[in-house]
Amino acid sequence: MKVDNFMKKHRIKKIYAYHEERQDKNTMSFGWVPSKALDLNNPVVVSSVSKSKKVSESDREWSEKEGNSVASLSDYKKYFEALTGESSDEFISKWGFKEDELEELRKRANKRYKEGEGSFLLSLARLISDDEKFSSFGRVYKVVDPNT
């Protein structure tokens, strides 16, 4: 499938790619940057606006403004490992049955903690490892194989 056709089919506004940048010899920053390229020979993650009534107003506003977006599943794997220091399988094995502990750890470790962050990380790990669709913070995340 051509990228333009894929974008139209899933009503995607933005393509993202994982990016790392060395700040100095001890510091690496990482995150998502806008991209024009998308490899449709491998699975991708489509993120779309959640229609749930449980979404907070601020999350809904941000999500609607963002619209649907896409990034490669391989970029999500890189992002997850940079964020947690573990593969998604390792993370699930370690935290899969300790979500409350994970939430407390995230609360203590992150100065900009947002309620539900631990749950989000577990859901993201399951998305990466098991293609489990999930909804969080006003977004729906799902793995799509463009070849099917």
C-alpha positions as CSV (number, residue, x, y, z in Angstrom):
1,M,0.0,0.0,0.0
2,K,1.2,3.5,-0.8
3,V,1.8,5.9,2.1
4,D,-0.8,8.4,0.7
5,N,-3.4,5.7,0.5
6,F,-2.6,4.5,4.1
7,M,-2.8,8.0,5.4
8,K,-6.2,8.5,3.8
9,K,-7.6,5.2,4.9
10,H,-6.7,5.9,8.6
11,R,-7.3,9.6,8.4
12,I,-3.8,10.3,9.6
13,K,-2.6,13.9,9.9
14,K,0.9,13.3,11.2
15,I,3.8,10.9,10.9
16,Y,6.3,10.7,13.8
17,A,9.7,9.1,14.2
18,Y,11.8,8.3,17.3
19,H,14.8,10.6,17.7
20,E,17.8,10.7,20.0
21,E,20.2,13.5,20.5
22,R,23.3,13.6,22.7
23,Q,23.3,16.7,24.9
24,D,26.8,16.1,26.3
25,K,28.9,13.0,27.1
26,N,26.5,12.0,30.0
27,T,23.1,13.1,28.7
28,M,21.0,11.8,25.9
29,S,17.6,13.3,25.1
30,F,15.0,11.3,23.2
31,G,11.4,11.6,22.0
32,W,9.2,12.0,19.0
33,V,9.8,14.3,16.0
34,P,7.6,15.0,13.0
35,S,8.6,12.9,9.9
36,K,7.7,12.7,6.3
37,A,8.8,9.1,5.9
38,L,6.9,6.0,6.8
39,D,7.9,2.4,6.2
40,L,4.8,0.4,5.4
41,N,6.7,-2.9,5.0
42,N,6.5,-3.4,8.7
43,P,3.8,-2.9,11.4
44,V,3.0,0.6,12.6
45,V,1.2,2.1,15.6
46,V,-1.8,4.3,14.8
47,S,-2.8,6.7,17.5
48,S,-6.2,8.2,17.3
49,V,-8.7,10.3,19.2
50,S,-10.6,8.4,21.9
51,K,-14.4,8.8,21.9
52,S,-14.6,7.7,25.6
53,K,-16.7,9.9,27.9
54,K,-14.1,9.2,30.7
55,V,-11.5,11.4,29.0
56,S,-10.6,14.6,30.8
57,E,-11.4,17.8,29.0
58,S,-7.7,18.8,28.7
59,D,-6.8,15.4,27.3
60,R,-9.8,15.5,24.9
61,E,-8.8,19.0,23.6
62,W,-5.2,18.0,23.1
63,S,-6.1,14.7,21.4
64,E,-8.6,16.3,19.0
65,K,-6.0,19.0,18.1
66,E,-3.4,16.3,17.5
67,G,-5.7,14.2,15.3
68,N,-4.7,10.7,14.1
69,S,-1.0,10.0,13.9
70,V,1.3,7.1,13.1
71,A,4.8,5.9,13.9
72,S,6.6,2.6,13.2
73,L,6.3,-0.2,15.8
74,S,10.1,-0.4,15.8
75,D,10.3,3.3,16.8
76,Y,7.9,2.6,19.6
77,K,10.2,-0.2,20.8
78,K,13.2,2.1,20.8
79,Y,11.2,4.8,22.6
80,F,9.9,2.4,25.3
81,E,13.4,1.0,25.9
82,A,14.9,4.5,26.2
83,L,12.1,5.5,28.6
84,T,12.1,2.5,30.9
85,G,15.5,0.9,30.4
86,E,13.8,-2.4,29.6
87,S,12.3,-4.2,26.7
88,S,8.5,-4.5,26.7
89,D,8.7,-8.2,27.5
90,E,11.0,-7.5,30.5
91,F,8.8,-4.7,31.7
92,I,5.6,-6.9,31.6
93,S,7.4,-9.7,33.4
94,K,8.6,-7.3,36.1
95,W,5.4,-5.1,36.5
96,G,2.6,-7.1,35.0
97,F,1.0,-8.0,38.3
98,K,2.3,-5.0,40.3
99,E,0.5,-2.1,38.7
100,D,-0.1,-0.3,42.0
101,E,3.6,-0.5,42.9
102,L,4.6,0.7,39.4
103,E,2.2,3.7,39.8
104,E,3.8,4.6,43.1
105,L,7.3,4.3,41.7
106,R,6.4,6.6,38.7
107,K,4.8,9.1,41.1
108,R,8.0,9.3,43.1
109,A,10.4,9.2,40.2
110,N,8.8,11.7,37.8
111,K,8.4,15.4,38.8
112,R,5.9,15.9,36.1
113,Y,3.9,12.7,37.0
114,K,0.4,12.3,35.5
115,E,-2.1,10.0,37.2
116,G,-2.2,6.7,35.3
117,E,1.3,6.9,34.0
118,G,2.2,3.4,35.3
119,S,-0.9,1.9,33.7
120,F,0.0,3.7,30.5
121,L,3.5,2.1,30.5
122,L,2.1,-1.3,31.1
123,S,-0.5,-0.9,28.3
124,L,2.3,0.4,26.0
125,A,4.4,-2.6,26.7
126,R,1.5,-4.9,25.9
127,L,0.8,-3.0,22.7
128,I,4.5,-3.5,21.6
129,S,4.8,-7.2,22.8
130,D,1.3,-8.5,22.1
131,D,-0.4,-6.0,19.8
132,E,-3.0,-5.2,22.5
133,K,-5.0,-2.2,21.6
134,F,-5.5,0.3,24.4
135,S,-6.9,3.7,25.3
136,S,-5.2,6.3,27.6
137,F,-5.0,10.0,28.1
138,G,-7.5,10.7,25.3
139,R,-5.8,8.5,22.7
140,V,-6.4,5.0,21.3
141,Y,-3.3,3.1,20.3
142,K,-3.3,0.1,18.0
143,V,-0.8,-1.9,15.9
144,V,-1.7,-2.0,12.2
145,D,0.0,-4.3,9.7
146,P,-0.2,-2.3,6.4
147,N,0.3,-5.6,4.5
148,T,-2.9,-7.2,5.5
